[in-house]
Amino acid sequence: CINLYDRGNLCVAAYWAAMRRFAGTMLFARPLLQDCQMLVIWSSNPVATSRRATPRMVMEAKEQRGLKVVVIDPQFTETAAMLADEYLPIRPGTDTALALAMLRILIAEGMWDRKTVMEHTNAPFLVRSDNGRTLREKDVGGASDRYMVWDGKTRRAVPHDAPGVEPVLTGSHTVQGMPVKPVWQRLIDSVEPWTEARAAEATGLSAEAIGRLAREFGRAKKAKIQFFPVPRFNTTSYGEYASVAVETVNLITGSILGHLGISETPYAHVDAGFHLKTNELLSVPNPVARKVPIAHLAEAILNPEKYGTDIRALYCYRSNPASQHPDVNKTIQALKKLDLVVVCDLFMSATARYADIVLPVCTYLERSSIRESSPVGIPYWWI
């Protein structure tokens, strides 16, 4: 029995990995829709794929409070057709370029939340130019691991929590012969090349549309970029960079209010508390320790010596490998090699065509449940 990594490896892996490093969580609390003047739905299609209440809430906000909705997506989706006041048909895989151009405008024109940046990010921390690591007190002869900042009053590097410190966000400095810059200055340097014209060339959008998007977002009393629940661009090459760049737009404009714990805010899009609690109560430990990345399923079946596996059967639930996995032809070849394939699905999917047994599952109309979308609990096993 081999426990393949959850479908998240294909669905949300890049976003998860990026957010763990970016903020330690992917469960962000964002401004309530009822408080927003602008909503950017980026690389998501909630009309077709999200909880049924989501489109209705957006429609109500548009009709009752004049919410402006911008949809950014390579495809003219159901969401773009039903909800968008403006649709931006971005070229696939260029989301990072658009986000960097937005950041350049927001920073250069002062449309960022200084309190959020100073108090809730690492923007003032000094970064060493020689190794790209944050400067710690022990690097300059101290005993602790405290982060160092450049103090505007004393004009020298001091621990970030030193009494009376006034951290500086910009400039290049030298500490005991080591060139250093604040994180914020490195962000400025990173986004500086991404002019509206360069981003337009990369994304296929007009420079005018890129500038308008950034400035309307920055000038709105409350605005947020939201995914339902994660962006599809996270499945593209370097999707983790796109994830960080786009969420940085949210962060510096004050559109990330914190992270969610077990309790949940009323309009948040991730039902984290109930999900975790029901998983704790209902799931059982998986006795199998051996794991294979789900995107490598075909390779693990066809070349067992490479992975130390001997997979002979597949129980497929909430997944459609024959259309979702890399190299469809190789995946089909692997399915044909198995002794037993069981597929649970609403439809006769591409994978179900190669199944020995197809188990039809019920729709939400055929079951009693107090929640929608993902089934209760987190782990799912493939045998």
C-alpha positions as CSV (number, residue, x, y, z in Angstrom):
1,C,0.0,0.0,0.0
2,I,1.5,3.3,-1.1
3,N,0.1,6.6,0.2
4,L,0.3,9.1,-2.6
5,Y,0.6,12.7,-1.5
6,D,-2.9,14.4,-1.5
7,R,-4.2,15.9,-4.7
8,G,-2.9,19.2,-3.4
9,N,0.4,18.3,-5.1
10,L,-1.4,19.1,-8.4
11,C,-3.9,21.6,-7.0
12,V,-2.3,23.9,-4.5
13,A,1.3,22.7,-3.8
14,A,3.1,25.8,-5.1
15,Y,0.8,28.1,-3.2
16,W,1.1,26.1,0.0
17,A,4.8,26.0,-0.2
18,A,5.1,29.7,-1.0
19,M,2.8,30.8,1.7
20,R,4.5,28.7,4.4
21,R,7.7,30.5,3.6
22,F,6.1,33.9,3.0
23,A,3.8,34.0,6.1
24,G,3.9,30.7,7.9
25,T,0.3,30.0,6.9
26,M,-2.0,30.1,3.9
27,L,-5.1,30.8,6.0
28,F,-5.3,34.5,5.7
29,A,-8.0,36.8,7.1
30,R,-8.8,39.4,4.5
31,P,-11.1,42.5,4.6
32,L,-14.8,41.6,4.6
33,L,-16.4,41.9,1.2
34,Q,-19.0,44.3,2.6
35,D,-16.1,46.7,3.4
36,C,-14.4,46.6,0.0
37,Q,-14.6,49.0,-2.8
38,M,-12.7,46.8,-5.2
39,L,-12.3,43.0,-5.5
40,V,-9.8,41.4,-7.9
41,I,-10.5,37.8,-8.6
42,W,-7.2,36.5,-9.9
43,S,-6.9,33.1,-11.6
44,S,-10.0,31.7,-10.0
45,N,-13.5,30.8,-11.3
46,P,-15.8,30.9,-8.2
47,V,-19.0,31.0,-10.2
48,A,-18.2,27.5,-11.5
49,T,-16.1,26.0,-8.7
50,S,-16.7,27.7,-5.4
51,R,-19.3,27.5,-2.7
52,R,-22.6,28.6,-4.0
53,A,-22.8,31.6,-1.6
54,T,-19.7,33.2,-3.0
55,P,-21.1,34.5,-6.3
56,R,-24.3,35.7,-4.6
57,M,-22.3,37.7,-2.0
58,V,-20.3,39.3,-4.8
59,M,-23.4,40.2,-6.8
60,E,-25.0,41.7,-3.7
61,A,-21.9,43.8,-3.0
62,K,-21.9,45.1,-6.6
63,E,-25.6,45.9,-6.5
64,Q,-25.9,47.4,-3.0
65,R,-22.5,49.0,-2.4
66,G,-21.0,49.6,-5.8
67,L,-18.2,47.0,-5.5
68,K,-15.9,47.0,-8.6
69,V,-14.9,43.5,-9.7
70,V,-11.8,42.9,-11.9
71,V,-11.2,39.3,-13.2
72,I,-7.7,38.4,-14.2
73,D,-7.7,35.1,-16.1
74,P,-6.4,33.7,-19.4
75,Q,-9.9,32.3,-20.1
76,F,-13.1,34.2,-20.3
77,T,-14.7,32.2,-17.5
78,E,-18.2,32.1,-16.1
79,T,-16.9,34.4,-13.4
80,A,-15.7,36.9,-15.9
81,A,-19.0,36.8,-17.7
82,M,-21.2,37.1,-14.7
83,L,-19.3,39.2,-12.2
84,A,-16.6,41.3,-13.9
85,D,-16.8,45.0,-14.4
86,E,-13.4,44.7,-16.1
87,Y,-11.8,41.5,-17.6
88,L,-8.0,41.3,-18.1
89,P,-7.1,38.4,-20.4
90,I,-3.5,37.8,-19.1
91,R,-1.2,35.6,-21.0
92,P,-0.8,32.2,-19.2
93,G,2.2,32.0,-16.9
94,T,2.9,35.8,-16.7
95,D,1.1,36.6,-13.5
96,T,4.4,37.4,-11.7
97,A,5.2,40.1,-14.2
98,L,1.8,41.8,-13.6
99,A,2.1,41.6,-9.8
100,L,5.7,43.0,-10.0
101,A,4.5,45.9,-12.1
102,M,1.7,46.6,-9.7
103,L,4.1,46.6,-6.8
104,R,6.4,49.0,-8.6
105,I,3.5,51.5,-9.0
106,L,2.1,51.1,-5.5
107,I,5.5,51.6,-3.9
108,A,6.7,54.4,-6.1
109,E,3.5,56.4,-5.7
110,G,3.2,55.8,-2.0
111,M,0.0,53.7,-2.1
112,W,1.1,51.3,0.6
113,D,0.2,50.9,4.3
114,R,3.2,51.9,6.3
115,K,1.8,50.6,9.6
116,T,1.3,47.1,8.2
117,V,4.7,47.1,6.5
118,M,6.6,48.4,9.6
119,E,4.8,46.3,12.3
120,H,3.8,43.1,10.6
121,T,6.5,42.3,8.0
122,N,10.3,41.9,7.9
123,A,10.7,44.9,5.6
124,P,13.1,46.8,8.0
125,F,15.4,43.8,8.6
126,L,18.8,44.2,7.1
127,V,20.0,41.6,4.5
128,R,23.6,40.9,3.9
129,S,24.7,41.3,0.3
130,D,27.4,38.7,0.5
131,N,25.1,35.7,1.3
132,G,21.5,37.0,1.0
133,R,20.8,36.2,4.6
134,T,19.3,38.5,7.2
135,L,21.8,40.1,9.4
136,R,21.7,38.8,13.0
137,E,23.2,40.4,16.2
138,K,25.7,37.5,16.4
139,D,27.0,38.4,13.0
140,V,28.3,41.6,14.4
141,G,29.8,40.4,17.7
142,G,26.6,40.0,19.7
143,A,25.3,36.9,21.4
144,S,21.7,36.6,20.2
145,D,19.9,35.8,16.9
146,R,18.0,39.0,17.0
147,Y,17.4,40.6,13.6
148,M,19.2,43.9,12.9
149,V,17.8,47.1,11.5
150,W,19.3,50.4,10.5
151,D,18.4,53.0,13.1
152,G,17.5,56.4,11.6
153,K,18.5,58.2,14.8
154,T,21.9,56.7,15.6
155,R,22.7,55.8,11.9
156,R,23.9,52.4,12.8
157,A,22.7,48.8,12.9
158,V,20.9,47.8,16.1
159,P,18.6,44.9,17.1
160,H,15.1,45.3,15.8
161,D,13.6,45.4,19.3
162,A,16.1,47.9,20.8
163,P,14.5,50.6,22.9
164,G,13.6,53.7,20.9
165,V,14.8,52.3,17.6
166,E,13.5,54.0,14.5
167,P,14.0,51.5,11.6
168,V,14.9,52.8,8.2
169,L,13.3,51.0,5.2
170,T,15.5,52.2,2.4
171,G,19.1,52.8,1.4
172,S,22.4,50.9,1.3
173,H,24.5,50.6,4.4
174,T,27.7,49.1,5.7
175,V,28.0,47.2,8.9
176,Q,31.5,46.1,9.9
177,G,32.5,46.1,6.3
178,M,29.5,44.1,5.2
179,P,27.2,45.8,2.6
180,V,23.5,45.5,3.7
181,K,20.1,46.7,2.6
182,P,16.7,46.5,4.3
183,V,14.3,43.9,2.9
184,W,12.1,46.8,1.7
185,Q,14.9,48.3,-0.4
186,R,15.6,44.9,-1.9
187,L,11.9,44.7,-2.9
188,I,12.2,48.1,-4.5
189,D,15.2,47.0,-6.4
190,S,13.5,43.8,-7.5
191,V,10.4,45.5,-8.9
192,E,12.1,48.6,-10.4
193,P,12.7,46.9,-13.9
194,W,9.1,46.0,-14.2
195,T,7.7,49.1,-15.8
196,E,4.1,49.1,-17.2
197,A,5.6,48.8,-20.7
198,R,7.7,45.8,-19.8
199,A,4.8,44.1,-18.0
200,A,2.6,44.8,-21.0
201,E,5.0,43.1,-23.3
202,A,5.1,40.0,-21.1
203,T,1.5,39.7,-20.2
204,G,-0.3,40.7,-23.4
205,L,-2.2,43.4,-21.4
206,S,-2.0,47.1,-22.3
207,A,0.3,49.3,-20.2
208,E,-2.8,51.5,-19.6
209,A,-4.8,48.6,-18.2
210,I,-1.9,47.6,-15.9
211,G,-1.4,51.1,-14.6
212,R,-5.2,51.6,-14.1
213,L,-5.5,48.3,-12.2
214,A,-2.6,49.2,-9.8
215,R,-3.7,52.7,-9.1
216,E,-7.4,51.9,-8.6
217,F,-6.4,49.1,-6.2
218,G,-4.0,51.4,-4.3
219,R,-6.5,54.3,-4.1
220,A,-9.5,52.2,-3.0
221,K,-10.5,52.6,0.6
222,K,-10.5,48.9,0.9
223,A,-9.5,46.4,-1.8
224,K,-8.3,42.9,-2.0
225,I,-7.1,40.2,-4.4
226,Q,-8.8,37.0,-3.6
227,F,-8.6,33.4,-4.7
228,F,-11.3,30.8,-4.3
229,P,-9.6,29.1,-2.5
230,V,-6.2,29.2,-4.3
231,P,-5.0,30.6,-7.7
232,R,-4.8,28.4,-10.7
233,F,-1.5,30.1,-11.7
234,N,0.1,28.1,-8.8
235,T,0.1,25.1,-11.2
236,T,2.3,26.9,-13.8
237,S,6.1,26.9,-13.9
238,Y,7.4,28.9,-10.9
239,G,3.9,29.2,-9.5
240,E,5.3,29.8,-6.1
241,Y,6.9,33.1,-7.3
242,A,3.6,34.2,-8.7
243,S,1.9,33.3,-5.4
244,V,4.3,35.4,-3.3
245,A,4.3,38.4,-5.7
246,V,0.5,38.6,-5.8
247,E,0.1,38.2,-2.1
248,T,2.7,40.9,-1.5
249,V,0.3,43.3,-3.3
250,N,-2.3,42.3,-0.7
251,L,0.2,42.6,2.1
252,I,1.7,46.0,1.6
253,T,-1.7,47.6,1.0
254,G,-3.1,46.2,4.2
255,S,-5.4,43.6,2.6
256,I,-4.0,40.8,4.8
257,L,-5.4,41.3,8.2
258,G,-3.8,38.3,9.9
259,H,-4.0,34.6,9.9
260,L,-6.9,32.3,10.8
261,G,-6.7,29.9,13.7
262,I,-9.3,27.3,14.7
263,S,-12.1,30.0,14.9
264,E,-13.2,31.5,11.6
265,T,-14.4,34.9,10.5
266,P,-17.9,35.0,9.0
267,Y,-17.0,35.8,5.4
268,A,-13.6,34.2,5.1
269,H,-13.3,31.7,2.3
270,V,-11.4,29.0,4.1
271,D,-13.4,27.0,6.6
272,A,-10.3,26.1,8.5
273,G,-11.7,25.6,12.0
274,F,-14.4,23.1,11.0
275,H,-12.1,21.4,8.5
276,L,-9.4,20.8,11.1
277,K,-11.8,19.8,13.9
278,T,-13.7,17.2,11.9
279,N,-10.5,15.8,10.5
280,E,-9.3,15.4,14.1
281,L,-12.5,13.6,15.1
282,L,-13.2,11.4,12.1
283,S,-9.9,10.5,10.4
284,V,-7.7,7.6,11.4
285,P,-3.9,7.4,11.2
286,N,-2.5,6.0,8.0
287,P,-0.4,3.0,8.8
288,V,1.6,3.3,5.6
289,A,4.7,5.5,5.8
290,R,5.9,5.1,2.2
291,K,5.0,8.1,0.0
292,V,5.2,8.9,-3.7
293,P,4.5,12.4,-5.1
294,I,1.2,12.2,-6.9
295,A,2.5,13.8,-10.0
296,H,4.9,10.9,-10.3
297,L,2.2,8.2,-10.1
298,A,2.8,6.9,-13.7
299,E,6.6,6.7,-13.2
300,A,6.1,4.9,-9.9
301,I,3.9,2.3,-11.6
302,L,6.0,1.9,-14.7
303,N,9.4,2.1,-13.1
304,P,9.0,0.6,-9.6
305,E,12.7,0.1,-9.1
306,K,13.2,3.9,-9.3
307,Y,10.8,4.6,-6.4
308,G,11.1,1.3,-4.5
309,T,7.4,0.6,-5.2
310,D,5.3,-2.3,-6.4
311,I,2.0,-0.6,-7.1
312,R,-0.6,-3.1,-8.5
313,A,-3.9,-1.4,-7.7
314,L,-5.3,2.2,-7.6
315,Y,-8.3,3.4,-5.6
316,C,-9.0,6.8,-7.2
317,Y,-11.2,9.3,-5.3
318,R,-11.5,13.1,-5.9
319,S,-9.0,12.7,-8.7
320,N,-8.8,12.2,-12.5
321,P,-5.2,11.2,-13.3
322,A,-5.8,10.4,-17.0
323,S,-6.6,14.1,-17.6
324,Q,-4.9,15.9,-14.7
325,H,-1.5,14.3,-14.4
326,P,1.6,15.2,-16.4
327,D,2.0,13.1,-19.6
328,V,-1.5,11.7,-20.2
329,N,-0.2,9.0,-22.5
330,K,2.2,7.7,-19.9
331,T,-0.5,7.9,-17.2
332,I,-2.9,5.8,-19.4
333,Q,-0.1,3.3,-20.0
334,A,0.4,3.0,-16.2
335,L,-3.4,2.5,-15.6
336,K,-3.4,-0.3,-18.1
337,K,-0.6,-2.0,-16.3
338,L,-2.4,-2.2,-12.9
339,D,-4.2,-5.3,-11.8
340,L,-7.1,-3.3,-10.3
341,V,-8.3,0.2,-10.8
342,V,-11.3,1.5,-8.8
343,V,-12.7,5.0,-9.6
344,C,-15.2,6.9,-7.4
345,D,-16.7,9.7,-9.4
346,L,-19.9,11.6,-10.4
347,F,-19.1,11.2,-14.0
348,M,-17.6,8.7,-16.4
349,S,-14.3,10.5,-16.3
350,A,-11.2,9.9,-18.5
351,T,-9.8,7.7,-15.7
352,A,-13.0,5.8,-15.2
353,R,-12.8,4.6,-18.8
354,Y,-9.8,2.5,-17.7
355,A,-11.3,1.3,-14.4
356,D,-12.2,-2.2,-13.5
357,I,-14.8,-0.9,-11.1
358,V,-16.6,2.4,-11.2
359,L,-18.4,3.5,-8.0
360,P,-20.9,6.3,-8.6
361,V,-20.8,8.8,-5.7
362,C,-23.7,11.0,-4.6
363,T,-24.0,14.7,-5.3
364,Y,-24.6,17.3,-2.6
365,L,-28.3,17.0,-3.5
366,E,-28.3,13.4,-2.4
367,R,-26.7,13.7,1.0
368,S,-27.2,15.4,4.3
369,S,-24.3,17.7,5.2
370,I,-23.8,20.8,7.2
371,R,-20.9,22.0,5.0
372,E,-20.2,22.3,1.3
373,S,-17.2,21.8,-1.0
374,S,-14.4,19.5,0.2
375,P,-15.5,16.4,2.1
376,V,-15.0,16.4,5.8
377,G,-11.5,15.6,6.8
378,I,-8.2,16.1,5.1
379,P,-6.3,12.8,4.4
380,Y,-7.3,10.7,1.4
381,W,-5.6,7.4,0.6
382,W,-4.8,5.6,-2.7
383,I,-4.1,1.9,-2.5
